[in-house]
Amino acid sequence: MTKKTARGLILIPEELICTPEWTEVKPSHKMEKVSHPYTRRISFFGVLDKNLKKLENRLGVSLAVRGDQLILDGEPDKVQFARRYFEKIQELEDKGYTLKEEDFHIALDLLEENPGRLEEYAPAEPIYLQRKSVAPKSLNQQAYMQAIKDYDLVFGIGPAGTGKTYLAMAMALSYLQSKQVNRIILTRPAVEAGERLGFLPGDMFQKINPYLRPLYDALFDLTPYEQANRLVERGIIEIAPLAYMRGRTLNSAFIILDEAQNTTREQMKMILTRMGFDSKLVVTADITQIDLPQPRKSGVLQAIKILSSIKEIAFVYFTEKDVVRHPLVGKIIKAYARAESRTV
């Protein structure tokens, strides 16, 4: 390139020539409107707008309602994703589904993990029991309940508060209510978690009762107290430590083995071979809370390793996203998991 000056023409090397660069500036904020004639608006807003706030946090956008319009406000990419999400919700409504509060979050789980699966999603039918109805509150909970229907042996693996025991209890009561089984057997290993059984007051049953209390809690929450006591007294519902299962064949029974991470390998093999005809067995475990002296010898760890290839057995894994206790519980579980991964 040449440039004319007072002294004449000067040759300028091309590498010294600066040309203006134009950078596309993307808008940092975007606002869109979508129609939302949801048939059950109370399920969308939730009590005191809690559900709306949860969706705001998960989608990363601000949500506001103006008549039949839903205002999406936030970063363009997040607004676009949110718009796509609410369009899918509308499609489910148009198909005639009456969406519950938890369905909004399950649909969002699907859209985040695999958008194609959302096309096949259908809200689960709740279980109607005498005291209350129970429905899955997350995608993994829905898969867990479906697995219990489809398989005779199901492992539910995940952290505390994800509904493993509670949902299994609800399914067991449903099967008993519909006469698909004749009895329910609830069991867990009586592992000493900080206290020695010998130092606890009372006879053997009084000593082990604290270990079985969580099973009673779930039972009494789902069934009227008097009815639950009658079923226990008649032996239709049996709650006992794992050691009492040895030598038995459990026919036409719905068996729940809770806290299976604290079983030894011998105990796990023993309970898995107790199943008789027309029975179901659900095994729940939190492999991050093993109280055995040698955690690596947990029966559930061995079972996962040697049984996962058997197609007639279902394994459902939960994460902190499935926690249905206080919102802080999920964050605590996640924080501990990060800390433990750094120390390994």
N, C-alpha and C positions, 0 to 999 in steps of 0.2 A: 504494500500500500504506500502511496506517495502523498505528501502533504506540501502544499505551496506556502512558502514563507517569503519574507522580504529578501532573503539571500538566495531564493530559488527553490527548487524542489528537493525535499528530503525523503529518503527511503526509510520507512518505519517497518521493522520486522513484525511479522504477523503475531508472534508470541507476546508482543508487548501491547497488542491492541486489546482493550477492554470493552466488551460488549455488555450492555445491561442484561442481567438475568431476572426473569419474571418468575416469581414463586407464587403458586396458587395458594391463596389464603382460604382455608376452609372455615366455614362458620363454626364457632365454638358452642353455639346454642341453637336450639331448634324447638319449635312448638307445633304440635299437630293436634287435630281433633278427630276422634273416632266416635261413631255412634255406639251406644251401649244399652239397647232395650232388653236388659237381662230380666228373665222371668222371676228370679228370686233375688232382688237387690240386697236383702238383708244378709244373704250369704256372701255377697261381694264386699259389702262394707265391713261386715263383722261387727262384733260388739264394740261400740265406741270407736269405730273406724280402725280397729286393730288389724283387720285383714288388709285394709287398704294400705296401711302403713307398712305391713310386712311386704306387700307387693312392691311398694315404692323402694324399699331397701334392696330387694332382690333384683329388681329391674334397673335400679340406678337412675330413675327419672322421678319427676314430681307429677303426681296425679291429682287432678281436680275435676269435680263434676259440675257441669253447667247444664241443667235440664236433662235432655237425652244425649248430651255430648260429654265425652271424657277427654279432658285436656292433658296431653302428654308434653312435658317440658323437660328438656335436658340436652345432653350431648347428642349430636345427630345420629351416631351409630346406635346408641342406646334407645333413642326414640324410635328408630326404624325397627329394632328388635322388639320393643314393647308393642308397636303397632301390629307387627306380625303375630305376636302372642295373643293380643285381644281379638284379632281377626279369627284365630283358631278357636278361641273361647266362644265367639259368636257362632261359628260353624257347629260347635257341639250343642249350643242352645237351639240352633235351627233344626238339628236332628231330633229334637224332642227330649234331650236329657235335662233333668233338673239338677243343676250343679250345686254341690255342697261346698262349704268353705274350703275343705281340704282338696277338693277337685281342682281348684285354681292352682294350688301349689304342685300337685302331681303333674298337671299338664305342663307347668313351667319346668319341672324336672325333666320331663321328656323332651321338651323343646331345646333345653340346654345340652342334654346328653346326645340325643339322636332325633333331629327334627322329623325324620321319616316315620318314626314310630308313633308320633302324635296322630298321624292319619288313622291309625288303627285303635287309638285309645278310646275306651268306653268306661265311664265312671262305674266303680264297683257298687254292687248292691249291698247295703248294710245288713248286718246280722241282727235280727230282732229277737231279743231275749225278754224275759218277763219284767225285768227291772229297767232295762235301757236298750238302746240300739248301739251297735258298734260298727264303725266303718274305718277303713285304712286312712291314715293321714299323710302318707308319703308313697312314692312309687315302690320302694322296697317293701313297705308294709303290704301293699296290694299284691305284690308278687309272692310274698310270704303266705298270705291267706289263700291265694290261688293254689300255691304249691301244696298246702295242707289238704285242699280238696282233691288234688290230682294224684298225690303220692301217699303211700302208707308210712314212709319214713322220711322225716324232714329235719334238717339241721338249720337252726336260726342262729347265726353267728354275728355278734356285734356288741357295741358298748352299752352301758347301762342307760335306761330311759328310752330305748327305741321301740318298746312295746312287744318284745319277744314273748315274754311270759303272759302278759295281759291278753294279747290277741290269741295265743294258743289256748288260754283258758276260755275265751269267748267262743272259739271254734269248738272246743270240747263240750261246752254247755249246749251249743246249738245242735251238735250231733246227738247228745243225750235227749234233748228236747224233741228231736225228730225221730227218736228211737232207732238211729243208725248204729248206736252202741248201747250196751246195757249198763256200763259203769265208767267212771272216770278215776284214773289213778294218777296222783300227783306225788312226785318224789324228787328229792335232791340229796346230795351227799352232805353229811353232817361234819363239815371240815372245821377245825378249830381256827378261827380267824382272830387270833389275839387273846382268846380265853380258853382255858382247858375245861373240858366237860366235867371232869371230876370235881372241880371247884365250884361248879354251879349248883344251886340248891335243888332239892326234889329228887324224885325217882327218874328212871331213864327217860320216860316220855316227857316229863317236865324239863329235863335237861336239853332234849333235842327240839322242844317246841319253838324256841327262838329262831332256830334255823329254818323252820317250816312256816314261820309267820308270814313271809311275803306271799306264799301260796294262799294262805287264808285271806290275806288282804285283797288279793285279786278276786277270789271267790265271792267274798262278801260285798265287794263293789258291784259285781255283776248279777248277784242273786239276792233276793230278800233274805235277811238274816235268819229268820225262823225256818224258811224252806231249806236254806243251805245246811243248817244244823240237823234237820230231819234227814237229809240225804246222806250226811256224814254218819249219823247214828245208825242208819239202815245199811251202811256199807256200800251204797251206790256211788258215793264219792269217798275215796280213800286217800288220805294224806299221810305219807309215811317216809321215813328215811330210806335211802337206797339199799342199805344192808338187808332190809326186810323183803326185797324182791327176789332174793336168791332162791332157786329151786322151784319157782312158780312158772306156770304157763298162763299168760293173760289173753284169754279169748274175748272177743266182742268188747274190747275196752279201748278207751282213748287215753293213752299214757303220755304224760308230760314229764320229762326229766329236765329239771331246772338247774342252773348253775353247773352245767356239765363240765366246765373247765376244771372243776375240782374233783373230778373222778379220776381214779387210777386207771391204768390200761385194763386191768382185770375187771374192774367194776363196769367199765364201758362195754366190754365184750359181754359181760353177764347180762346187762339190761337190754342190749340189742338182740340177744337171743331169747328174751322172754316173750317176744311177740307171738301171739297165737292167731287163729283165724279171725277174720273180720275186725282186726285191730289196727289202730294208728298209733304211731309213736312220734312225738315231737321233742327234739333235743335242743335246748337253748344254752348258749354259752357266750361268755365275754372273755376272750383269750388274752385280754390285757389285764385281767384281774385273777390270776391263778394263785391260790393260797397254799398249794402243795409245797412241801419242803424242797422237792425237785421239780420245778415247773415244766421242764422239758419232757417229763414223763407223764404229762397230763393225758388222760384217755381220749379227750376230744381232739387233741392235736394228732394223735396217732390215727384216730378214726377219719379225720379229714384227709390224711395222707393216703390211707389204704382203701377208703371207700368212695372217693370222689369220682372214680372211673365207672362205678356201677350206675347205669342210667335210670334204674328204678328208685334211686335215692336222690332227693333234692337238697341242695345247699343254697341257702339264701343269706347274703351278707349285708349287714346294715352299716351305716356310717353315722358320723355326728349330725348329718343333715336330717336323719330320721328321728332324732331325739324329740320327744313330745312332753318333756318336763319343762321346768323353768328355762327360758331362753339362755340363761347363763350356763346351764349344764352342757350344752353343745360346745360353747366356747371353752369351757374348762377341759372337756374331753380332748378337744383339738390342741389345746396348749400342752397338756400332758403328753399327747402323742408326739408333738414336735420335740419336746424335751427328751423323751425316751429315745427317739430316733437319733438324737445327737450323741447320746451316751453309749449307743450300741457300738 
